[in-house]
Amino acid sequence: MGSGFVISADGYILTNNHVVMRQPRSRLSSADGKEYDAKVVGRDLKTDLALLKAEGASALHALQLGDSDSLKVGNWVVAVGSPLASSRP
């Protein structure tokens, strides 16, 4: 089990690689109770990130990603990933 963020209305989901490391497909559940089959379309071990595509998803509410170059002291941020994940078996 794990969590992730919808990053596009057509069903791309950002999650941690260690959550989906050993499976090319996943089953996703949204907060409103909908479920989707998903396929891993990309992953990066170094940053512990993975990109999933939820099949049949449309009109999802996507998280708006920010520009880290425009951050100022005091801005709220969320960091996703685990720098230690690459050392896992």
N, CA, C and O atoms as a MOPAC input file, in Angstrom:
PM7 MOZYME 1SCF
protein

 N      0.83800 1    -1.18000 1     0.00000 1
 C      0.00000 1     0.00000 1     0.00000 1
 C      0.87800 1     1.23600 1     0.00000 1
 O      2.01000 1     1.21900 1     0.48200 1
 N      0.34000 1     2.28700 1    -0.54000 1
 C      1.06800 1     3.54400 1    -0.57600 1
 C      0.13300 1     4.66900 1    -0.93200 1
 O     -1.08000 1     4.47800 1    -1.02600 1
 N      0.69000 1     5.82800 1    -1.12700 1
 C     -0.10200 1     6.98400 1    -1.51100 1
 C      0.54500 1     7.63700 1    -2.72600 1
 O      1.66800 1     7.30700 1    -3.10700 1
 N     -0.17900 1     8.55700 1    -3.31500 1
 C      0.33900 1     9.25600 1    -4.47400 1
 C     -0.48800 1    10.49300 1    -4.74700 1
 O     -1.46600 1    10.77300 1    -4.05500 1
 N     -0.07900 1    11.23100 1    -5.77300 1
 C     -0.74500 1    12.46700 1    -6.15800 1
 C     -1.14900 1    12.39900 1    -7.61400 1
 O     -0.35800 1    11.98100 1    -8.45900 1
 N     -2.37000 1    12.80300 1    -7.91900 1
 C     -2.80800 1    12.95200 1    -9.30500 1
 C     -2.11100 1    14.19200 1    -9.84000 1
 O     -2.24200 1    15.27300 1    -9.26600 1
 N     -1.36500 1    14.04500 1   -10.94500 1
 C     -0.67100 1    15.20000 1   -11.50300 1
 C     -1.21900 1    15.63000 1   -12.86500 1
 O     -0.77300 1    16.62900 1   -13.42800 1
 N     -2.19000 1    14.87000 1   -13.39400 1
 C     -2.87000 1    15.30200 1   -14.61700 1
 C     -4.28500 1    14.74000 1   -14.61200 1
 O     -4.54000 1    13.65600 1   -14.08500 1
 N     -5.19200 1    15.49100 1   -15.20400 1
 C     -6.60600 1    15.12000 1   -15.20400 1
 C     -6.87000 1    13.80000 1   -15.91000 1
 O     -7.87900 1    13.14700 1   -15.64400 1
 N     -5.96800 1    13.39500 1   -16.81500 1
 C     -6.17600 1    12.14200 1   -17.54700 1
 C     -5.56400 1    10.92800 1   -16.85000 1
 O     -5.46000 1     9.86000 1   -17.45300 1
 N     -5.15800 1    11.07900 1   -15.58500 1
 C     -4.82500 1     9.90900 1   -14.78600 1
 C     -3.37700 1     9.58700 1   -14.52400 1
 O     -3.06500 1     8.45300 1   -14.16100 1
 N     -2.47600 1    10.54000 1   -14.69300 1
 C     -1.08700 1    10.27200 1   -14.31500 1
 C     -0.93700 1    10.53000 1   -12.82000 1
 O     -1.37700 1    11.55700 1   -12.30300 1
 N     -0.30700 1     9.57700 1   -12.13700 1
 C     -0.17400 1     9.59200 1   -10.68700 1
 C      1.30700 1     9.53000 1   -10.32500 1
 O      2.04600 1     8.70200 1   -10.85700 1
 N      1.73700 1    10.40300 1    -9.42200 1
 C      3.10300 1    10.39500 1    -8.91200 1
 C      3.10500 1     9.70200 1    -7.55800 1
 O      2.34000 1    10.06400 1    -6.66400 1
 N      3.97000 1     8.70000 1    -7.41200 1
 C      4.06400 1     7.95300 1    -6.16000 1
 C      5.52700 1     7.60500 1    -5.91500 1
 O      6.40600 1     8.03300 1    -6.66300 1
 N      5.78200 1     6.84100 1    -4.88600 1
 C      7.14300 1     6.40200 1    -4.59600 1
 C      7.45600 1     5.10800 1    -5.34400 1
 O      6.60300 1     4.22900 1    -5.46400 1
 N      8.67300 1     5.00000 1    -5.83900 1
 C      9.09600 1     3.79500 1    -6.54300 1
 C      9.04500 1     2.56700 1    -5.64300 1
 O      8.66000 1     1.48800 1    -6.09300 1
 N      9.42800 1     2.71900 1    -4.37500 1
 C      9.44400 1     1.53500 1    -3.51300 1
 C      8.04900 1     0.95000 1    -3.30700 1
 O      7.92000 1    -0.21400 1    -2.92700 1
 N      7.00600 1     1.74000 1    -3.55100 1
 C      5.62600 1     1.25300 1    -3.42200 1
 C      5.28700 1     0.29600 1    -4.56100 1
 O      4.56100 1    -0.67700 1    -4.35700 1
 N      5.80200 1     0.56200 1    -5.75100 1
 C      5.45400 1    -0.22700 1    -6.93700 1
 C      6.65500 1    -0.97300 1    -7.52200 1
 O      6.57600 1    -1.48900 1    -8.63700 1
 N      7.74900 1    -1.03500 1    -6.79000 1
 C      9.01500 1    -1.56700 1    -7.30300 1
 C      8.89900 1    -2.95100 1    -7.92200 1
 O      9.52100 1    -3.20800 1    -8.95300 1
 N      8.14200 1    -3.82600 1    -7.34100 1
 C      8.09700 1    -5.21400 1    -7.80900 1
 C      6.81800 1    -5.56400 1    -8.56200 1
 O      6.49900 1    -6.73900 1    -8.74100 1
 N      6.09400 1    -4.55100 1    -8.99700 1
 C      4.85800 1    -4.84900 1    -9.72300 1
 C      4.66500 1    -3.85600 1   -10.86900 1
 O      4.68900 1    -2.64500 1   -10.64900 1
 N      4.47500 1    -4.35500 1   -12.07600 1
 C      4.28200 1    -3.47700 1   -13.22800 1
 C      2.88000 1    -2.87300 1   -13.29900 1
 O      2.65000 1    -1.91500 1   -14.03700 1
 N      1.93900 1    -3.43800 1   -12.52700 1
 C      0.55900 1    -2.93300 1   -12.52600 1
 C      0.10900 1    -2.77400 1   -11.08000 1
 O      0.59700 1    -3.45900 1   -10.18000 1
 N     -0.83100 1    -1.85800 1   -10.87600 1
 C     -1.36100 1    -1.59200 1    -9.53700 1
 C     -2.85500 1    -1.34800 1    -9.61100 1
 O     -3.41500 1    -1.17000 1   -10.69300 1
 N     -3.48400 1    -1.34200 1    -8.47300 1
 C     -4.91100 1    -0.99300 1    -8.35300 1
 C     -4.96800 1     0.25600 1    -7.48700 1
 O     -4.44800 1     0.26700 1    -6.37100 1
 N     -5.60400 1     1.31600 1    -8.00300 1
 C     -5.68500 1     2.58600 1    -7.30000 1
 C     -7.09400 1     2.82700 1    -6.77800 1
 O     -8.07800 1     2.46400 1    -7.42200 1
 N     -7.17600 1     3.43500 1    -5.62200 1
 C     -8.46100 1     3.84900 1    -5.04500 1
 C     -8.38900 1     5.34000 1    -4.76100 1
 O     -7.41700 1     5.82300 1    -4.18000 1
 N     -9.41600 1     6.06400 1    -5.17000 1
 C     -9.44100 1     7.50100 1    -4.92100 1
 C    -10.27700 1     7.79700 1    -3.67800 1
 O    -11.00100 1     6.93100 1    -3.18600 1
 N    -10.17100 1     9.01500 1    -3.18100 1
 C    -10.89000 1     9.41900 1    -1.97300 1
 C    -12.40300 1     9.32300 1    -2.15400 1
 O    -13.13200 1     9.14400 1    -1.17900 1
 N    -12.88400 1     9.44200 1    -3.40100 1
 C    -14.33500 1     9.36900 1    -3.64400 1
 C    -14.81700 1     7.93300 1    -3.87500 1
 O    -15.97300 1     7.71800 1    -4.23800 1
 N    -13.92500 1     6.94300 1    -3.66400 1
 C    -14.31600 1     5.54400 1    -3.75900 1
 C    -14.14500 1     4.90500 1    -5.12400 1
 O    -14.38400 1     3.70500 1    -5.26400 1
 N    -13.74000 1     5.66000 1    -6.13400 1
 C    -13.52000 1     5.08400 1    -7.45600 1
 C    -12.22100 1     4.29100 1    -7.45000 1
 O    -11.27700 1     4.61700 1    -6.73000 1
 N    -12.19500 1     3.24100 1    -8.27000 1
 C    -11.00100 1     2.41300 1    -8.38500 1
 C    -10.56800 1     2.32900 1    -9.83500 1
 O    -11.39000 1     2.33800 1   -10.75000 1
 N     -9.25000 1     2.24600 1   -10.02700 1
 C     -8.67200 1     2.19700 1   -11.36100 1
 C     -7.54700 1     1.17500 1   -11.38700 1
 O     -6.81000 1     1.02600 1   -10.41200 1
 N     -7.42000 1     0.47200 1   -12.50400 1
 C     -6.22200 1    -0.30900 1   -12.75200 1
 C     -5.18800 1     0.67300 1   -13.26600 1
 O     -5.52300 1     1.60300 1   -14.00000 1
 N     -3.93400 1     0.47500 1   -12.88600 1
 C     -2.89000 1     1.40900 1   -13.30400 1
 C     -1.65800 1     0.64700 1   -13.74000 1
 O     -1.38700 1    -0.45900 1   -13.27300 1
 N     -0.92100 1     1.26300 1   -14.64500 1
 C      0.30600 1     0.69400 1   -15.18600 1
 C      1.46200 1     1.62300 1   -14.82000 1
 O      1.33000 1     2.84500 1   -14.89600 1
 N      2.59200 1     1.04100 1   -14.42500 1
 C      3.79200 1     1.83600 1   -14.17600 1
 C      4.35000 1     2.26300 1   -15.53300 1
 O      4.64600 1     1.41900 1   -16.38000 1
 N      4.49300 1     3.56500 1   -15.73700 1
 C      5.01600 1     4.06100 1   -17.01100 1
 C      6.40900 1     4.67300 1   -16.87900 1
 O      7.06000 1     4.96900 1   -17.88100 1
 N      6.85900 1     4.86100 1   -15.65000 1
 C      8.20100 1     5.38400 1   -15.44100 1
 C      8.59500 1     5.27400 1   -13.98000 1
 O      7.74500 1     5.27600 1   -13.08900 1
 N      9.89500 1     5.17700 1   -13.74800 1
 C     10.37700 1     5.10200 1   -12.36600 1
 C     11.81600 1     5.58300 1   -12.30900 1
 O     12.55700 1     5.51400 1   -13.29000 1
 N     12.19400 1     6.07600 1   -11.12600 1
 C     13.56000 1     6.52100 1   -10.89500 1
 C     13.99400 1     6.06100 1    -9.51800 1
 O     13.48000 1     6.54100 1    -8.50700 1
 N     14.93300 1     5.14000 1    -9.47300 1
 C     15.41200 1     4.60100 1    -8.20100 1
 C     16.11900 1     5.65700 1    -7.35500 1
 O     15.95600 1     5.68200 1    -6.13500 1
 N     16.89100 1     6.51500 1    -7.98400 1
 C     17.68900 1     7.49900 1    -7.23900 1
 C     16.80700 1     8.44900 1    -6.42700 1
 O     17.12500 1     8.75700 1    -5.27900 1
 N     15.71100 1     8.91200 1    -7.01100 1
 C     14.81500 1     9.83500 1    -6.29900 1
 C     13.63700 1     9.11700 1    -5.65600 1
 O     12.82600 1     9.74700 1    -4.97600 1
 N     13.53100 1     7.79700 1    -5.86200 1
 C     12.43600 1     6.97900 1    -5.32400 1
 C     11.06400 1     7.45300 1    -5.79700 1
 O     10.10100 1     7.45400 1    -5.03000 1
 N     10.98300 1     7.85700 1    -7.06600 1
 C      9.71100 1     8.28400 1    -7.63800 1
 C      9.27200 1     7.32800 1    -8.73300 1
 O     10.09500 1     6.71900 1    -9.41600 1
 N      7.95100 1     7.20800 1    -8.88800 1
 C      7.37600 1     6.40200 1    -9.96500 1
 C      6.17300 1     7.13300 1   -10.54100 1
 O      5.48100 1     7.86600 1    -9.83500 1
 N      5.93200 1     6.92800 1   -11.82000 1
 C      4.79400 1     7.51500 1   -12.50600 1
 C      3.86400 1     6.39500 1   -12.95200 1
 O      4.28600 1     5.46000 1   -13.63100 1
 N      2.60200 1     6.49600 1   -12.56700 1
 C      1.58800 1     5.52100 1   -12.95000 1
 C      0.58400 1     6.18300 1   -13.87700 1
 O      0.42500 1     7.40400 1   -13.86400 1
 N     -0.09600 1     5.36700 1   -14.68700 1
 C     -1.19500 1     5.84600 1   -15.53000 1
 C     -2.43000 1     5.05000 1   -15.16800 1
 O     -2.48000 1     3.83800 1   -15.37800 1
 N     -3.42800 1     5.73100 1   -14.62400 1
 C     -4.69200 1     5.09800 1   -14.26300 1
 C     -5.52700 1     4.90400 1   -15.52400 1
 O     -5.84900 1     5.87300 1   -16.21100 1
 N     -5.87700 1     3.66300 1   -15.83000 1
 C     -6.62600 1     3.34800 1   -17.04600 1
 C     -8.07700 1     3.78900 1   -16.91700 1
 O     -8.72900 1     3.52900 1   -15.90600 1
 N     -8.57000 1     4.45200 1   -17.93900 1
 C     -9.95900 1     4.88800 1   -17.96800 1
 C    -10.24100 1     6.12500 1   -17.14700 1
 O    -11.39800 1     6.52800 1   -17.02300 1
 N     -9.22600 1     6.73100 1   -16.58800 1
 C     -9.42800 1     7.93000 1   -15.76300 1
 C     -9.58200 1     9.15600 1   -16.65000 1
 O     -8.91300 1     9.29000 1   -17.67400 1
 N    -10.47300 1    10.04200 1   -16.23900 1
 C    -10.63500 1    11.32100 1   -16.93000 1
 C    -11.23100 1    12.31700 1   -15.95100 1
 O    -11.92600 1    11.94300 1   -15.00700 1
 N    -10.95800 1    13.55100 1   -16.18300 1
 C    -11.48500 1    14.66000 1   -15.38100 1
 C    -11.13800 1    14.52800 1   -13.89300 1
 O    -11.92600 1    14.90600 1   -13.02600 1
 N     -9.95400 1    13.99000 1   -13.61400 1
 C     -9.50800 1    13.91300 1   -12.22800 1
 C     -9.01300 1    15.28700 1   -11.77800 1
 O     -8.55600 1    16.08800 1   -12.59300 1
 N     -9.10600 1    15.54600 1   -10.49600 1
 C     -8.61300 1    16.80800 1    -9.95000 1
 C     -7.11400 1    16.66900 1    -9.70700 1
 O     -6.69400 1    15.91800 1    -8.82700 1
 N     -6.31300 1    17.38200 1   -10.47700 1
 C     -4.86200 1    17.24000 1   -10.42000 1
 C     -4.23100 1    18.24600 1    -9.46800 1
 O     -4.66800 1    19.39300 1    -9.36800 1
 N     -3.21300 1    17.79800 1    -8.78500 1
 C     -2.39900 1    18.65800 1    -7.94200 1
 C     -1.57900 1    19.55700 1    -8.84600 1
 O     -0.99500 1    19.08600 1    -9.82200 1
 N     -1.52700 1    20.82700 1    -8.54200 1
 C     -0.70700 1    21.73800 1    -9.32100 1
 C      0.69900 1    21.75100 1    -8.73400 1
 O      0.89800 1    22.15700 1    -7.58900 1
 N      1.67300 1    21.30600 1    -9.52500 1
 C      3.05200 1    21.29400 1    -9.06600 1
 C      3.64400 1    22.69500 1    -9.17700 1
 O      3.33200 1    23.43900 1   -10.10700 1
 N      4.48700 1    23.04000 1    -8.23500 1
 C      5.08800 1    24.36600 1    -8.21500 1
 C      6.44800 1    24.38900 1    -8.87000 1
 O      6.95300 1    23.37400 1    -9.35100 1
 N      7.02100 1    25.56200 1    -8.87400 1
 C      8.35000 1    25.79800 1    -9.42800 1
 C      9.30300 1    26.03100 1    -8.26300 1
 O      9.23600 1    27.06900 1    -7.60600 1
 N     10.19000 1    25.07000 1    -8.00400 1
 C     11.07900 1    25.18000 1    -6.84900 1
 C     12.01200 1    26.38800 1    -6.94500 1
 O     12.50300 1    26.86600 1    -5.92200 1
 N     12.25800 1    26.88100 1    -8.14000 1
 C     13.11600 1    28.06200 1    -8.29000 1
 C     12.44600 1    29.33500 1    -7.78500 1
 O     13.12100 1    30.33100 1    -7.52700 1
 N     11.11800 1    29.30700 1    -7.64200 1
 C     10.41300 1    30.51300 1    -7.18800 1
 C     10.05700 1    30.47100 1    -5.70000 1
 O      9.35700 1    31.35500 1    -5.20800 1
 N     10.53600 1    29.45000 1    -4.98000 1
 C     10.24500 1    29.34900 1    -3.55400 1
 C     10.91000 1    30.46200 1    -2.76300 1
 O     11.99100 1    30.94200 1    -3.10400 1
 N     10.22300 1    30.85800 1    -1.68700 1
 C     10.75700 1    31.84400 1    -0.76400 1
 C     10.68900 1    31.26600 1     0.63700 1
 O      9.87800 1    30.38100 1     0.90900 1
 N     11.52800 1    31.75700 1     1.51600 1
 C     11.51700 1    31.32400 1     2.90400 1
 C     10.11900 1    31.52500 1     3.46500 1
 O      9.53000 1    32.59800 1     3.33000 1
 N      9.59000 1    30.47400 1     4.10100 1
 C      8.25300 1    30.54200 1     4.68800 1
 C      7.16400 1    29.90600 1     3.83600 1
 O      6.06200 1    29.67600 1     4.33300 1
 N      7.44600 1    29.60800 1     2.53500 1
 C      6.46700 1    28.93200 1     1.68400 1
 C      6.26100 1    27.50100 1     2.16000 1
 O      7.19900 1    26.84900 1     2.62000 1
 N      5.02400 1    27.01800 1     2.04600 1
 C      4.71300 1    25.63500 1     2.38300 1
 C      5.11200 1    24.75500 1     1.21300 1
 O      4.87700 1    25.10800 1     0.05700 1
 N      5.71800 1    23.60700 1     1.50800 1
 C      6.11600 1    22.65300 1     0.47200 1
 C      5.83600 1    21.23800 1     0.95300 1
 O      5.67100 1    20.99900 1     2.14900 1
 N      5.78300 1    20.30300 1     0.01100 1
 C      5.68000 1    18.87900 1     0.31500 1
 C      6.79400 1    18.19800 1    -0.46900 1
 O      6.92300 1    18.39000 1    -1.67800 1
 N      7.57700 1    17.42000 1     0.21300 1
 C      8.64300 1    16.65400 1    -0.44700 1
 C      8.18600 1    15.20500 1    -0.58800 1
 O      7.66600 1    14.62200 1     0.36300 1
 N      8.37700 1    14.62400 1    -1.76900 1
 C      7.98800 1    13.25500 1    -2.03200 1
 C      9.23500 1    12.48900 1    -2.43300 1
 O      9.99300 1    12.93700 1    -3.29300 1
 N      9.44700 1    11.35100 1    -1.82200 1
 C     10.58200 1    10.52800 1    -2.19100 1
 C     11.39600 1    10.15500 1    -0.97700 1
 O     11.16000 1    10.64200 1     0.12900 1
 N     12.34900 1     9.29000 1    -1.20100 1
 C     13.20900 1     8.81300 1    -0.12200 1
 C     14.60400 1     8.63200 1    -0.67000 1
 O     14.83300 1     7.73100 1    -1.47600 1
 N     15.55400 1     9.47200 1    -0.25000 1
 C     16.89500 1     9.33500 1    -0.79000 1
 C     17.57600 1     8.02800 1    -0.41300 1
 O     18.57100 1     7.65500 1    -1.03300 1
 N     17.05900 1     7.32100 1     0.59500 1
 C     17.64700 1     6.06900 1     1.02400 1
 C     17.05800 1     4.86500 1     0.29300 1
 O     17.54300 1     3.74800 1     0.46800 1
 N     16.03900 1     5.06600 1    -0.50900 1
 C     15.35100 1     3.95500 1    -1.16700 1
 C     16.26500 1     3.20000 1    -2.13100 1
 O     16.09100 1     1.99600 1    -2.32300 1
 N     17.22800 1     3.87900 1    -2.73700 1
 C     18.09600 1     3.20400 1    -3.70700 1
 C     18.95700 1     2.14000 1    -3.05200 1
 O     19.50100 1     1.27700 1    -3.74100 1
 N     19.09200 1     2.18600 1    -1.71400 1
 C     19.89600 1     1.17300 1    -1.04700 1
 C     19.08000 1    -0.05300 1    -0.64100 1
 O     19.62300 1    -1.00800 1    -0.08500 1
 N     17.78500 1    -0.02600 1    -0.91700 1
 C     16.92900 1    -1.17100 1    -0.60000 1
 C     17.13800 1    -2.28200 1    -1.61800 1
 O     17.48000 1    -2.01400 1    -2.76900 1
 N     16.93200 1    -3.53900 1    -1.19800 1
 C     17.10200 1    -4.65800 1    -2.14200 1
 C     16.03500 1    -4.68800 1    -3.21300 1
 O     16.04900 1    -5.56900 1    -4.07300 1

